[in-house]
Amino acid sequence: MKYVIIGSTVAGIHAAKTLRAHDPASEIYIVSFEINPLGYYDREQMPAHLVRGASNPDDGLIEDAKQLAAQGITVEYVLMETVFPKSSQILLHHGIRVDYDRLLLAMESTPLIHDAPGTNWVGVHQLRIYEDITWIENWMGEIKQHGAVIVSNGIQNLDNDGKLGLEMCAALKQRGAAATYVTSAPHVGAPYVVEAIGERVARKLTADGITVITNQTVSAYVSDDDAVLDAVDLADGRRIPTRMALSTIGAHPTIDVIEERGIETDEATDAVIVNAQMQTNIPNIYAAGSVASIDGYSAHNSKQAAEQGRVAALNMVGQAASYRPFHGDLEAVLYDLPFAYFGTASPDTWTWAHGDTSYGCVFLADGRVQGAQLLDVPPAVAAEVFALYESGAAIQPEQLAQIFQPA
């Protein structure tokens, strides 16, 4: 049996490891679009890697090509042109066709480019590929001297891009670099994060010396020498001198290699439509990670992507496994504050506040928990509220107050 995986992503690598564990004699072949580095890394950990300031960027690799090869997993760093479902083949950039018995689509998303002049200047980044961290590290002296601007269009959902801007603010603060956070949203985290939580995060940012500008967009990235970034112009006429602008406005599934091949995609998101077994509409083709969509839902963090990769692999080897979409994360972070979120919003809310940062917003319907957003709340409290959400048990406001009281 030959398994081919497109993308050395979290979903792709976890799928490969699961395939190896359950089919030791199989051939596992990964096609990676990233020529450098030769290995696998978790994009969610890139801000943390920047904080460490490691002199060797390869320290951020979870596994390199040699380690994967030792497990019988072959990785080829080459562009893929397209897939031929009828003949069960993929076409690589150098014209070679590769046969497969089972194919997993696990491509990384492509960053959205900010619609403003000057995005090509040195110093304007999306922080989506590994080389960006290396560049920022090498440029840290300039960044400390001139500051950085983090550009966001708000948080549509708590995916990597939604949190990335705030996490980069925290990373730069720890490295001693000044930062300005610019968002087109009316408050930090909008529209997904409730206003009261966004305000608390904004106060924490301000207290840490980070300038917060809301309801504002970038009109241009400015370079005095038409080469290196010198400033960011805002729509209201303000100019912010800087040597780095980090655009974290979102990403789009990379599906150009499967276009017009009969693989169904979501009209709203362009992600590949899969069922609970991570199967597409084409036999023997699966998808996992940010490129996959289950009922309009895609993986929003590495844990979810890894689980999708595992489930896809189990079904690829003939075992029965299903993925249950989970709209949330009990261990997320907003800026440098713990943040748990799950479920859906509703007009009926119960709220709790404590100190400068702690805040709980529980969404209710017919006396039952429909979801919650919990900032800087003890994990035990978040777990108890989540248990109520999972069970669907009826709850009274005074009972919620008792749950939060120990906090």
C-alpha positions as CSV (number, residue, x, y, z in Angstrom):
1,M,0.0,0.0,0.0
2,K,1.3,3.4,-0.9
3,Y,0.1,6.5,0.9
4,V,0.8,10.0,-0.4
5,I,0.4,13.0,1.8
6,I,0.4,16.6,0.4
7,G,1.8,18.9,3.0
8,S,4.3,18.6,5.9
9,T,1.8,20.2,8.2
10,V,0.7,19.1,11.7
11,A,-2.2,17.2,10.1
12,G,0.1,15.6,7.5
13,I,2.8,14.5,9.9
14,H,0.4,13.1,12.5
15,A,-1.3,11.2,9.7
16,A,2.0,9.8,8.5
17,K,3.0,8.6,12.0
18,T,-0.5,7.0,12.4
19,L,-0.2,5.3,9.1
20,R,3.3,3.9,10.0
21,A,2.0,2.6,13.4
22,H,-1.0,0.8,11.8
23,D,0.6,-0.3,8.5
24,P,4.3,-1.0,9.1
25,A,5.0,-2.4,5.6
26,S,3.4,0.5,3.7
27,E,5.2,3.2,1.7
28,I,4.6,6.7,3.0
29,Y,5.5,9.6,0.8
30,I,5.1,13.3,1.8
31,V,5.3,16.1,-0.7
32,S,6.2,19.4,1.0
33,F,5.9,22.8,-0.6
34,E,8.5,24.3,1.8
35,I,12.0,23.8,0.4
36,N,13.6,25.2,3.6
37,P,13.7,24.0,6.4
38,L,13.9,20.2,5.8
39,G,11.6,19.2,8.5
40,Y,8.4,19.6,10.4
41,Y,7.4,22.4,12.8
42,D,4.3,23.7,14.5
43,R,3.4,27.2,13.2
44,E,1.5,28.0,16.5
45,Q,4.9,27.8,18.3
46,M,6.6,30.4,16.1
47,P,6.0,33.4,18.5
48,A,7.3,31.2,21.3
49,H,10.4,30.4,19.3
50,L,10.9,34.1,18.7
51,V,10.8,34.7,22.4
52,R,13.5,32.2,23.0
53,G,15.8,34.0,20.6
54,A,17.6,30.8,19.6
55,S,20.6,31.4,17.5
56,N,19.9,28.3,15.4
57,P,16.4,28.5,13.8
58,D,16.4,24.8,13.3
59,D,16.0,24.5,17.1
60,G,12.3,25.1,16.3
61,L,12.0,21.9,14.3
62,I,10.0,19.1,15.9
63,E,11.5,16.6,13.5
64,D,13.8,16.9,10.6
65,A,13.9,15.0,7.4
66,K,16.4,12.5,8.7
67,Q,14.3,11.7,11.7
68,L,11.3,11.2,9.5
69,A,13.3,9.0,7.2
70,A,14.3,6.8,10.1
71,Q,10.7,6.0,10.6
72,G,10.3,5.0,7.0
73,I,8.6,8.3,6.0
74,T,9.9,9.8,2.8
75,V,9.7,13.6,2.4
76,E,10.3,15.2,-0.9
77,Y,10.6,19.0,-1.0
78,V,9.1,19.9,-4.4
79,L,6.1,21.8,-5.7
80,M,3.1,19.7,-6.8
81,E,1.2,20.7,-10.0
82,T,-2.0,18.8,-9.7
83,V,-3.8,15.5,-8.9
84,F,-5.3,13.0,-11.3
85,P,-8.0,11.1,-9.4
86,K,-9.0,8.8,-12.2
87,S,-5.5,7.4,-12.5
88,S,-4.6,7.8,-8.8
89,Q,-1.6,9.9,-9.5
90,I,-0.1,13.3,-8.6
91,L,2.0,15.4,-10.9
92,L,5.1,17.1,-9.4
93,H,6.7,20.3,-10.6
94,H,9.5,18.5,-12.5
95,G,7.1,16.5,-14.5
96,I,7.2,13.2,-12.6
97,R,4.0,11.4,-11.8
98,V,3.6,9.6,-8.5
99,D,1.1,6.8,-8.0
100,Y,-0.9,6.5,-4.8
101,D,-3.4,4.0,-3.3
102,R,-4.6,6.6,-0.7
103,L,-4.1,10.3,-0.9
104,L,-4.3,12.8,1.9
105,L,-4.6,16.6,1.2
106,A,-3.0,18.4,4.2
107,M,-1.7,21.6,2.6
108,E,-0.9,24.7,4.6
109,S,-3.1,27.7,4.1
110,T,-1.8,30.7,2.1
111,P,-1.7,34.1,4.0
112,L,-4.0,36.8,2.8
113,I,-2.1,39.8,1.4
114,H,-3.1,43.2,2.8
115,D,-4.7,45.4,0.2
116,A,-2.4,48.4,0.6
117,P,0.6,49.8,-1.3
118,G,4.1,48.7,-0.2
119,T,3.5,45.1,0.9
120,N,6.6,44.1,-1.0
121,W,9.0,46.2,1.1
122,V,11.5,44.5,3.2
123,G,10.0,44.4,6.7
124,V,6.4,43.5,5.8
125,H,5.6,40.0,6.9
126,Q,2.8,37.5,7.4
127,L,4.7,35.1,9.7
128,R,3.4,32.1,7.9
129,I,6.6,30.3,6.8
130,Y,9.6,29.3,8.8
131,E,11.9,31.8,7.1
132,D,9.9,34.7,8.5
133,I,11.1,33.9,12.1
134,T,14.7,33.7,10.9
135,W,14.3,37.1,9.2
136,I,12.7,38.7,12.3
137,E,15.4,37.3,14.6
138,N,18.1,38.7,12.4
139,W,16.3,42.1,12.2
140,M,15.7,42.3,16.0
141,G,18.2,45.1,16.5
142,E,16.3,47.3,14.0
143,I,13.0,46.3,15.5
144,K,14.1,47.2,19.0
145,Q,15.3,50.6,17.8
146,H,12.3,51.5,15.6
147,G,9.5,49.3,16.9
148,A,7.0,47.1,15.2
149,V,3.4,47.4,14.0
150,I,1.0,44.4,14.2
151,V,-1.9,44.7,11.7
152,S,-5.1,42.7,12.3
153,N,-8.6,42.7,10.9
154,G,-10.1,41.4,14.1
155,I,-10.7,37.8,15.2
156,Q,-13.3,36.1,13.0
157,N,-12.6,32.9,14.9
158,L,-9.9,31.7,17.2
159,D,-7.7,30.2,14.5
160,N,-3.9,30.7,14.3
161,D,-4.2,34.0,12.4
162,G,-6.8,35.4,14.8
163,K,-4.5,34.9,17.8
164,L,-1.2,35.4,16.0
165,G,-1.1,39.2,16.2
166,L,-1.7,39.3,19.9
167,E,0.8,36.5,20.5
168,M,3.4,38.4,18.5
169,C,2.8,41.5,20.7
170,A,3.6,39.3,23.8
171,A,6.7,37.9,22.1
172,L,8.1,41.3,21.1
173,K,7.4,42.7,24.6
174,Q,9.5,39.9,26.1
175,R,12.3,40.7,23.7
176,G,12.2,44.4,24.7
177,A,10.8,45.7,21.4
178,A,8.0,48.3,21.3
179,A,4.9,47.4,19.4
180,T,1.7,49.0,18.1
181,Y,-1.4,46.8,17.6
182,V,-3.6,48.1,14.8
183,T,-7.0,46.5,14.2
184,S,-9.9,47.4,12.0
185,A,-12.3,45.9,14.6
186,P,-14.1,48.1,17.1
187,H,-12.4,46.4,20.0
188,V,-9.6,43.9,20.5
189,G,-10.8,40.4,19.4
190,A,-14.0,41.6,17.7
191,P,-16.2,40.2,16.2
192,Y,-15.6,36.8,17.9
193,V,-14.4,37.9,21.3
194,V,-17.0,39.7,23.5
195,E,-16.4,43.3,24.1
196,A,-15.8,43.1,27.9
197,I,-13.0,40.5,27.3
198,G,-11.5,42.6,24.5
199,E,-11.4,45.6,26.7
200,R,-9.5,43.7,29.4
201,V,-7.0,42.4,26.9
202,A,-6.5,46.0,25.6
203,R,-5.9,47.3,29.1
204,K,-3.3,44.6,29.7
205,L,-1.6,45.5,26.4
206,T,-1.5,49.2,27.3
207,A,-0.2,48.5,30.8
208,D,2.6,46.5,29.2
209,G,3.6,49.5,27.0
210,I,1.9,48.3,23.8
211,T,-0.1,50.9,21.9
212,V,-3.6,49.8,20.9
213,I,-5.4,51.4,17.9
214,T,-8.9,50.1,17.1
215,N,-11.3,51.0,14.2
216,Q,-8.4,51.7,12.0
217,T,-6.9,50.3,8.8
218,V,-3.5,50.7,7.0
219,S,-3.5,52.9,3.9
220,A,0.1,52.3,2.9
221,Y,3.4,50.8,3.9
222,V,6.0,53.5,3.4
223,S,9.7,53.2,2.3
224,D,12.0,56.1,1.8
225,D,14.3,54.2,-0.4
226,D,11.7,52.0,-2.2
227,A,13.3,48.9,-0.5
228,V,13.1,48.8,3.3
229,L,10.0,49.7,5.4
230,D,10.2,53.0,7.3
231,A,6.6,53.6,8.4
232,V,3.0,52.6,8.3
233,D,0.3,55.1,7.2
234,L,-3.1,54.7,8.7
235,A,-6.4,55.7,7.0
236,D,-6.9,58.6,9.5
237,G,-3.7,60.2,8.4
238,R,-1.4,59.1,11.2
239,R,2.1,57.8,10.3
240,I,3.8,55.2,12.6
241,P,7.6,55.0,12.1
242,T,8.6,51.3,12.2
243,R,11.0,48.7,10.7
244,M,8.6,45.8,10.8
245,A,4.9,45.4,10.0
246,L,3.4,42.1,10.7
247,S,0.1,41.5,8.8
248,T,-2.1,38.9,10.5
249,I,-5.3,39.3,8.6
250,G,-6.0,35.7,7.9
251,A,-5.3,32.8,5.5
252,H,-6.9,31.0,2.7
253,P,-6.9,27.2,2.0
254,T,-4.3,26.4,-0.7
255,I,-6.4,24.4,-3.2
256,D,-4.9,25.5,-6.6
257,V,-3.4,22.0,-7.0
258,I,-6.8,20.3,-6.9
259,E,-8.9,22.8,-8.9
260,E,-11.0,21.4,-11.7
261,R,-10.3,17.8,-10.6
262,G,-13.8,17.1,-9.3
263,I,-12.9,17.4,-5.6
264,E,-15.8,19.3,-3.9
265,T,-14.9,22.5,-2.0
266,D,-16.9,24.8,0.3
267,E,-18.2,27.8,-1.7
268,A,-17.8,30.1,1.3
269,T,-14.3,29.1,2.4
270,D,-12.8,27.1,-0.5
271,A,-11.8,24.4,1.9
272,V,-12.2,20.8,0.8
273,I,-15.5,19.2,1.9
274,V,-15.0,16.0,4.0
275,N,-17.2,13.8,6.1
276,A,-16.6,12.7,9.7
277,Q,-14.1,10.1,8.4
278,M,-12.2,13.0,6.6
279,Q,-13.1,11.5,3.2
280,T,-13.7,13.7,0.2
281,N,-16.3,13.0,-2.5
282,I,-13.6,11.2,-4.5
283,P,-12.8,7.6,-3.4
284,N,-9.4,7.1,-1.7
285,I,-8.8,10.9,-1.3
286,Y,-8.9,12.4,2.2
287,A,-8.3,15.9,3.6
288,A,-7.3,17.1,7.1
289,G,-6.2,20.3,8.8
290,S,-7.0,23.9,7.7
291,V,-7.6,22.8,4.1
292,A,-10.5,20.5,5.2
293,S,-14.1,21.5,6.0
294,I,-16.7,19.5,8.0
295,D,-20.1,21.2,7.9
296,G,-18.3,24.5,7.3
297,Y,-15.9,24.0,10.2
298,S,-12.1,23.8,9.8
299,A,-9.3,23.0,12.3
300,H,-8.5,26.1,14.3
301,N,-5.4,24.9,16.2
302,S,-2.7,22.3,16.1
303,K,-4.5,19.9,18.4
304,Q,-7.5,19.8,16.1
305,A,-5.4,19.4,13.0
306,A,-3.4,16.6,14.6
307,E,-6.6,14.7,15.5
308,Q,-8.0,15.2,12.0
309,G,-4.8,13.8,10.6
310,R,-5.0,10.8,12.9
311,V,-8.6,10.1,12.1
312,A,-7.9,10.4,8.3
313,A,-5.0,7.9,8.6
314,L,-7.1,5.3,10.5
315,N,-9.7,5.4,7.8
316,M,-7.0,5.2,5.1
317,V,-5.8,1.9,6.6
318,G,-9.3,0.6,6.8
319,Q,-10.2,1.2,10.4
320,A,-13.4,3.0,11.4
321,A,-12.8,6.4,13.0
322,S,-14.8,9.6,13.1
323,Y,-13.8,13.2,13.9
324,R,-16.1,15.2,16.1
325,P,-15.8,18.9,15.4
326,F,-15.1,20.9,18.5
327,H,-15.8,24.6,18.4
328,G,-13.4,25.8,21.0
329,D,-10.2,25.3,23.0
330,L,-9.8,25.1,26.8
331,E,-6.1,26.0,26.6
332,A,-5.9,29.0,24.3
333,V,-4.2,32.3,25.0
334,L,-5.2,35.9,24.2
335,Y,-2.0,38.0,24.3
336,D,-0.5,36.4,27.4
337,L,-3.7,35.6,29.3
338,P,-5.3,32.2,29.5
339,F,-8.5,32.0,27.4
340,A,-11.0,29.1,27.2
341,Y,-13.8,29.2,24.7
342,F,-16.3,26.8,23.3
343,G,-19.8,26.5,21.9
344,T,-21.9,29.2,20.4
345,A,-23.0,32.7,21.5
346,S,-26.6,33.4,22.6
347,P,-28.4,36.6,23.7
348,D,-28.9,35.2,27.2
349,T,-25.6,35.6,29.0
350,W,-24.3,35.3,32.6
351,T,-21.2,37.2,33.3
352,W,-18.6,37.3,36.1
353,A,-15.7,39.7,36.6
354,H,-12.7,39.8,39.0
355,G,-9.7,42.1,39.1
356,D,-8.2,43.7,36.1
357,T,-8.2,40.7,33.7
358,S,-10.4,37.8,34.9
359,Y,-13.8,37.7,33.1
360,G,-16.3,34.9,32.4
361,C,-19.2,35.1,29.9
362,V,-21.4,32.1,29.8
363,F,-24.0,31.8,27.0
364,L,-27.3,30.3,28.0
365,A,-30.5,29.1,26.4
366,D,-33.4,27.6,28.3
367,G,-31.3,27.4,31.4
368,R,-28.5,25.3,29.7
369,V,-25.0,26.3,28.8
370,Q,-24.6,26.9,25.0
371,G,-21.0,28.1,25.2
372,A,-18.6,30.3,27.1
373,Q,-15.6,32.7,26.8
374,L,-13.5,32.7,29.9
375,L,-10.5,35.0,30.3
376,D,-7.8,34.4,33.0
377,V,-10.1,31.9,34.8
378,P,-8.7,28.9,36.7
379,P,-8.6,25.7,34.6
380,A,-10.8,23.9,37.1
381,V,-13.5,26.5,36.7
382,A,-13.3,26.3,32.9
383,A,-13.5,22.5,33.0
384,E,-16.6,22.6,35.2
385,V,-18.4,25.0,32.9
386,F,-17.4,22.9,29.9
387,A,-18.8,19.8,31.6
388,L,-22.1,21.6,31.9
389,Y,-21.9,22.4,28.2
390,E,-21.1,18.8,27.3
391,S,-23.9,17.3,29.5
392,G,-26.6,19.8,28.6
393,A,-27.6,19.9,32.3
394,A,-29.9,22.7,33.5
395,I,-28.1,25.3,35.5
396,Q,-29.3,28.3,37.6
397,P,-27.4,31.6,37.8
398,E,-26.7,31.1,41.5
399,Q,-25.1,27.8,40.7
400,L,-22.9,29.4,38.2
401,A,-21.9,32.0,40.8
402,Q,-20.9,29.2,43.1
403,I,-18.7,27.6,40.4
404,F,-16.9,30.9,39.9
405,Q,-16.8,32.0,43.5
406,P,-13.6,30.1,44.4
407,A,-11.8,31.9,41.6
